[in-house]
Amino acid sequence: MKVKKIPMRMCIACHEMKPKKEMLRIVKPKEGEAFLDLTGKAAGRGAYICDSPDCIKKLKKGRLLNKVFSSQIPEEVYGRIEEAFFAGK
């Protein structure tokens, strides 16, 4: 029997490797603003973050998306990501 390989991704806040399905994906398309990708299939550059309140707070406090996507990410985007995360909890 063949064992299926589980794709792992690194959290941009705590740098822990976790299975892709347990993480949240944030996407930055070529045109437009970054957003939380709940499907995991949206086109664009993706970054992964743990499904934990601590990592979401670290994301906003350290403005980590600016570093990951090498561009200015507006404060509203961080607010929307935080809202979407805590609304789902």
PyRosetta script that sets phi, psi and omega in degrees:
from pyrosetta import init, pose_from_sequence

init()
pose = pose_from_sequence("MKVKKIPMRMCIACHEMKPKKEMLRIVKPKEGEAFLDLTGKAAGRGAYICDSPDCIKKLKKGRLLNKVFSSQIPEEVYGRIEEAFFAGK")
pose.set_psi(1, 134.7)
pose.set_omega(1, -177.1)
pose.set_phi(2, -88.8)
pose.set_psi(2, 132.1)
pose.set_omega(2, 179.1)
pose.set_phi(3, -88.6)
pose.set_psi(3, 127.4)
pose.set_omega(3, -178.6)
pose.set_phi(4, -78.6)
pose.set_psi(4, 132.3)
pose.set_omega(4, -179.6)
pose.set_phi(5, -75.8)
pose.set_psi(5, 131.7)
pose.set_omega(5, 179.4)
pose.set_phi(6, -94.6)
pose.set_psi(6, 120.9)
pose.set_omega(6, -180.0)
pose.set_phi(7, -67.3)
pose.set_psi(7, 131.9)
pose.set_omega(7, -179.1)
pose.set_phi(8, -109.0)
pose.set_psi(8, 147.2)
pose.set_omega(8, 177.5)
pose.set_phi(9, -135.0)
pose.set_psi(9, 154.2)
pose.set_omega(9, 180.0)
pose.set_phi(10, -100.0)
pose.set_psi(10, 134.1)
pose.set_omega(10, 177.5)
pose.set_phi(11, -71.9)
pose.set_psi(11, 133.7)
pose.set_omega(11, -178.3)
pose.set_phi(12, -76.2)
pose.set_psi(12, -12.2)
pose.set_omega(12, -179.9)
pose.set_phi(13, -95.1)
pose.set_psi(13, -51.6)
pose.set_omega(13, -175.5)
pose.set_phi(14, -104.8)
pose.set_psi(14, -6.3)
pose.set_omega(14, 178.6)
pose.set_phi(15, 61.8)
pose.set_psi(15, 27.1)
pose.set_omega(15, 175.9)
pose.set_phi(16, -90.9)
pose.set_psi(16, 142.5)
pose.set_omega(16, 175.8)
pose.set_phi(17, -88.5)
pose.set_psi(17, 127.9)
pose.set_omega(17, 179.3)
pose.set_phi(18, -140.7)
pose.set_psi(18, 161.2)
pose.set_omega(18, 176.5)
pose.set_phi(19, -59.7)
pose.set_psi(19, 139.1)
pose.set_omega(19, -177.0)
pose.set_phi(20, -52.3)
pose.set_psi(20, -40.2)
pose.set_omega(20, -176.8)
pose.set_phi(21, -66.4)
pose.set_psi(21, -22.1)
pose.set_omega(21, -179.2)
pose.set_phi(22, -87.2)
pose.set_psi(22, -4.0)
pose.set_omega(22, -174.0)
pose.set_phi(23, -109.7)
pose.set_psi(23, 161.9)
pose.set_omega(23, 175.7)
pose.set_phi(24, -97.8)
pose.set_psi(24, 141.8)
pose.set_omega(24, -179.2)
pose.set_phi(25, -109.4)
pose.set_psi(25, 131.3)
pose.set_omega(25, 175.5)
pose.set_phi(26, -111.9)
pose.set_psi(26, 129.4)
pose.set_omega(26, -174.5)
pose.set_phi(27, -116.2)
pose.set_psi(27, 140.3)
pose.set_omega(27, 174.0)
pose.set_phi(28, -122.2)
pose.set_psi(28, 102.3)
pose.set_omega(28, 176.5)
pose.set_phi(29, -70.8)
pose.set_psi(29, 163.0)
pose.set_omega(29, 179.0)
pose.set_phi(30, -54.7)
pose.set_psi(30, -46.7)
pose.set_omega(30, 177.4)
pose.set_phi(31, -109.0)
pose.set_psi(31, 129.5)
pose.set_omega(31, 176.1)
pose.set_phi(32, 109.9)
pose.set_psi(32, -178.5)
pose.set_omega(32, -174.8)
pose.set_phi(33, -96.5)
pose.set_psi(33, 159.8)
pose.set_omega(33, 177.3)
pose.set_phi(34, -68.5)
pose.set_psi(34, 151.1)
pose.set_omega(34, 178.4)
pose.set_phi(35, -153.2)
pose.set_psi(35, 161.9)
pose.set_omega(35, 178.3)
pose.set_phi(36, -78.3)
pose.set_psi(36, 121.6)
pose.set_omega(36, -177.6)
pose.set_phi(37, -99.3)
pose.set_psi(37, 101.6)
pose.set_omega(37, -178.0)
pose.set_phi(38, -77.6)
pose.set_psi(38, -21.8)
pose.set_omega(38, -180.0)
pose.set_phi(39, -82.7)
pose.set_psi(39, -27.7)
pose.set_omega(39, -177.2)
pose.set_phi(40, 79.3)
pose.set_psi(40, 9.7)
pose.set_omega(40, -175.4)
pose.set_phi(41, -124.3)
pose.set_psi(41, 1.5)
pose.set_omega(41, -177.1)
pose.set_phi(42, -64.1)
pose.set_psi(42, 145.9)
pose.set_omega(42, -179.5)
pose.set_phi(43, -75.3)
pose.set_psi(43, 141.9)
pose.set_omega(43, 177.6)
pose.set_phi(44, 130.6)
pose.set_psi(44, 178.5)
pose.set_omega(44, 179.6)
pose.set_phi(45, -75.0)
pose.set_psi(45, 129.4)
pose.set_omega(45, -176.7)
pose.set_phi(46, -111.7)
pose.set_psi(46, 149.9)
pose.set_omega(46, 174.3)
pose.set_phi(47, -134.1)
pose.set_psi(47, 145.8)
pose.set_omega(47, -176.6)
pose.set_phi(48, -112.7)
pose.set_psi(48, 145.2)
pose.set_omega(48, 178.4)
pose.set_phi(49, -139.9)
pose.set_psi(49, 145.3)
pose.set_omega(49, 179.3)
pose.set_phi(50, -60.3)
pose.set_psi(50, 155.7)
pose.set_omega(50, 178.7)
pose.set_phi(51, -86.8)
pose.set_psi(51, 48.6)
pose.set_omega(51, -178.6)
pose.set_phi(52, -128.7)
pose.set_psi(52, 143.8)
pose.set_omega(52, -179.7)
pose.set_phi(53, -57.9)
pose.set_psi(53, -35.4)
pose.set_omega(53, -179.7)
pose.set_phi(54, -61.1)
pose.set_psi(54, -44.9)
pose.set_omega(54, -178.9)
pose.set_phi(55, -69.0)
pose.set_psi(55, -36.0)
pose.set_omega(55, 178.4)
pose.set_phi(56, -64.9)
pose.set_psi(56, -41.1)
pose.set_omega(56, 178.2)
pose.set_phi(57, -65.8)
pose.set_psi(57, -40.8)
pose.set_omega(57, 178.8)
pose.set_phi(58, -62.8)
pose.set_psi(58, -37.9)
pose.set_omega(58, 178.9)
pose.set_phi(59, -57.3)
pose.set_psi(59, -48.2)
pose.set_omega(59, -177.6)
pose.set_phi(60, -72.6)
pose.set_psi(60, -46.1)
pose.set_omega(60, -176.5)
pose.set_phi(61, -62.0)
pose.set_psi(61, -43.2)
pose.set_omega(61, -177.9)
pose.set_phi(62, -89.6)
pose.set_psi(62, -1.2)
pose.set_omega(62, -177.9)
pose.set_phi(63, 48.5)
pose.set_psi(63, 49.3)
pose.set_omega(63, -173.7)
pose.set_phi(64, -64.5)
pose.set_psi(64, -28.3)
pose.set_omega(64, -179.4)
pose.set_phi(65, -66.1)
pose.set_psi(65, -31.7)
pose.set_omega(65, 177.2)
pose.set_phi(66, -59.2)
pose.set_psi(66, -42.2)
pose.set_omega(66, -178.7)
pose.set_phi(67, -71.5)
pose.set_psi(67, -46.2)
pose.set_omega(67, -176.2)
pose.set_phi(68, -64.1)
pose.set_psi(68, -45.4)
pose.set_omega(68, -176.1)
pose.set_phi(69, -93.9)
pose.set_psi(69, 1.0)
pose.set_omega(69, 179.8)
pose.set_phi(70, 49.9)
pose.set_psi(70, 43.8)
pose.set_omega(70, 177.1)
pose.set_phi(71, -154.8)
pose.set_psi(71, 164.3)
pose.set_omega(71, 178.9)
pose.set_phi(72, -75.4)
pose.set_psi(72, 118.4)
pose.set_omega(72, 176.9)
pose.set_phi(73, -104.4)
pose.set_psi(73, 121.3)
pose.set_omega(73, -178.6)
pose.set_phi(74, -61.7)
pose.set_psi(74, 151.3)
pose.set_omega(74, -179.7)
pose.set_phi(75, -57.2)
pose.set_psi(75, -34.5)
pose.set_omega(75, -179.2)
pose.set_phi(76, -60.9)
pose.set_psi(76, -33.8)
pose.set_omega(76, -179.3)
pose.set_phi(77, -64.1)
pose.set_psi(77, -44.6)
pose.set_omega(77, 177.6)
pose.set_phi(78, -60.8)
pose.set_psi(78, -41.3)
pose.set_omega(78, 179.3)
pose.set_phi(79, -62.0)
pose.set_psi(79, -43.7)
pose.set_omega(79, -179.7)
pose.set_phi(80, -65.5)
pose.set_psi(80, -39.3)
pose.set_omega(80, 179.3)
pose.set_phi(81, -64.5)
pose.set_psi(81, -44.7)
pose.set_omega(81, 179.0)
pose.set_phi(82, -62.1)
pose.set_psi(82, -45.1)
pose.set_omega(82, 178.3)
pose.set_phi(83, -59.5)
pose.set_psi(83, -48.0)
pose.set_omega(83, -179.1)
pose.set_phi(84, -61.2)
pose.set_psi(84, -40.0)
pose.set_omega(84, -179.3)
pose.set_phi(85, -65.9)
pose.set_psi(85, -51.3)
pose.set_omega(85, -175.7)
pose.set_phi(86, -73.9)
pose.set_psi(86, -23.1)
pose.set_omega(86, 175.8)
pose.set_phi(87, -69.8)
pose.set_psi(87, -33.0)
pose.set_omega(87, 179.7)
pose.set_phi(88, -78.5)
pose.set_psi(88, -8.9)
pose.set_omega(88, -178.2)
pose.set_phi(89, -92.9)
pose.dump_pdb("model.pdb")
